[in-house]
Amino acid sequence: VQVSSGTTIRVAEQDGKKIIITPDETMNVTLVTTEPVRSSMGTVLIPQGATITGQFQPAEDGTQFVAQQITLSDGTQRDLDARSNILDERETIDKGRNWGAVWKGALVGGAAATLISALVTKVGVLKVLGGVGAGALGGFLLGGRKKAEVIVVQPDQDLTLTLDSNLNLNS
């Protein structure tokens, strides 16, 4: 059984969370198919609920999900060569505004979390610098900026992946 290059797969974050990352950040994520992929005869090739692992990576003026592996409901795993369109919806996080609602319940990348923490909390800079996004924060603070842009992938907007090569589902 083969799924042809160019086939689209609708996916979303597996727990229904929004994803927040900085434009230059790479973040590993697991997505789940939101509807089955069917053959021209109506046979289900990829069931709804299959998991796809990969990462959001910087691309042009935004971020793009690049798939690496799919796990079907029966546990079958296959390498996957697929990617999303470039996503560029941004939010500006600025100092002094209450941004708790923006990232509450969100899947947040390390650099984005560090920038948001530096802007919206009273956490000491040294505590924040111990985090994953220390490099991003260091540059941010040295520049004296009081706002930062993050890319937001909304949970209610399914992502569509496009296969870049054929996917062989045979054992």
C-alpha positions in Angstrom: 0.0 0.0 0.0 1.4 3.4 -1.0 0.3 6.9 -0.4 1.4 9.1 -3.3 3.6 12.2 -3.1 1.5 15.3 -3.1 -1.2 13.7 -0.9 -2.3 16.0 2.0 -2.7 15.0 5.6 -4.7 17.1 8.0 -3.1 17.2 11.5 -3.3 19.2 14.8 -1.4 19.3 18.0 -2.2 16.1 19.8 -3.5 17.7 23.0 -5.3 20.6 21.3 -2.8 23.2 22.6 -1.7 26.3 20.7 2.0 26.3 19.9 4.1 29.4 20.6 7.7 29.6 19.3 10.1 32.3 18.3 10.7 32.8 14.5 14.2 31.4 14.7 13.4 28.4 17.1 13.3 24.7 16.3 10.9 22.6 18.4 10.0 18.9 18.4 6.3 18.3 18.4 3.9 15.3 18.0 0.8 15.9 15.9 -2.2 13.7 15.3 -4.2 13.2 12.1 -7.6 14.9 12.3 -9.3 12.9 9.5 -8.4 9.7 7.6 -6.5 9.7 4.3 -8.4 7.5 1.8 -7.5 5.9 -1.5 -9.5 6.7 -4.6 -11.5 3.6 -3.8 -12.4 4.9 -0.4 -10.1 2.5 1.6 -8.5 4.1 4.7 -4.8 4.4 4.1 -3.9 6.6 7.1 -6.5 6.5 9.9 -7.7 9.5 11.9 -5.6 9.6 15.2 -2.3 8.4 13.7 0.6 10.3 15.3 3.2 12.2 13.4 6.4 13.3 15.0 8.6 16.0 13.6 9.6 19.6 14.3 8.7 23.1 13.7 11.7 24.8 11.9 12.4 28.3 10.8 11.4 28.9 7.2 11.4 32.1 5.2 9.4 34.6 7.3 7.8 32.1 9.7 8.0 28.4 10.8 7.2 25.2 9.1 6.4 21.7 10.5 8.7 19.1 8.9 7.4 15.5 9.6 9.8 12.7 10.3 7.8 9.7 11.3 4.2 8.4 11.4 2.8 5.9 13.8 -0.5 4.2 12.8 -3.1 3.0 15.2 -1.7 -0.6 15.0 1.7 0.6 16.1 3.3 0.5 12.6 5.9 3.2 12.3 7.2 4.6 9.0 9.6 7.4 8.0 7.6 10.3 6.7 8.7 13.0 4.3 6.1 15.7 4.6 5.8 19.4 5.5 3.3 22.1 6.2 2.9 25.4 4.6 4.9 28.2 6.1 3.1 29.6 9.2 3.6 33.2 10.1 0.8 34.3 12.4 2.5 36.4 15.0 1.8 37.9 18.4 3.8 40.8 19.9 4.6 40.2 23.5 5.3 43.5 25.2 6.4 44.4 28.7 3.8 45.5 31.2 0.8 43.8 29.6 -0.8 40.7 31.2 0.0 37.9 28.8 -1.0 35.0 31.0 -3.9 34.1 28.7 -1.7 34.0 25.7 0.4 31.1 26.9 -1.8 29.4 29.5 -2.3 25.8 28.3 0.0 26.4 25.3 2.9 24.3 24.1 5.7 26.8 24.3 9.2 26.6 22.9 12.2 27.2 25.2 13.3 30.4 23.6 9.7 31.8 23.5 9.1 30.8 27.1 12.2 32.6 28.2 11.4 35.8 26.3 7.8 35.8 27.6 9.0 35.2 31.1 11.5 38.1 30.9 8.8 40.4 29.7 5.8 39.5 31.8 7.1 38.2 35.1 9.2 39.5 37.9 11.5 36.5 37.7 15.1 37.6 38.2 17.2 37.7 35.0 19.7 35.2 36.4 16.9 32.6 36.9 15.6 33.1 33.4 19.1 32.9 31.9 19.4 29.3 33.3 16.6 28.3 30.8 16.8 26.8 27.4 16.4 30.2 25.7 19.3 31.9 27.4 20.9 32.9 24.1 17.7 34.4 22.8 17.1 36.2 26.1 20.7 37.5 26.3 20.4 39.1 22.8 17.0 40.4 23.7 18.0 42.0 26.9 21.3 43.5 25.5 19.2 45.1 22.8 17.1 46.8 25.5 13.9 45.8 23.8 10.6 45.8 25.6 8.7 43.6 23.2 9.2 40.5 21.1 7.4 38.7 18.4 6.4 35.0 18.6 4.7 32.8 16.1 1.4 31.3 17.3 -0.1 28.1 15.8 -3.7 28.0 16.8 -5.2 24.7 17.9 -8.5 25.3 16.1 -6.7 25.7 12.8 -5.7 22.3 11.5 -2.4 22.1 9.8 -2.1 20.4 6.4 1.0 18.4 5.6 1.9 17.6 2.0 3.9 14.4 1.3 7.1 15.3 -0.5 7.7 11.6 -1.5 5.6 8.4 -1.6 4.8 6.8 1.7 5.0 3.0 1.6 2.8 1.4 4.3 3.6 -2.2 3.5 5.5 -4.2 6.1 
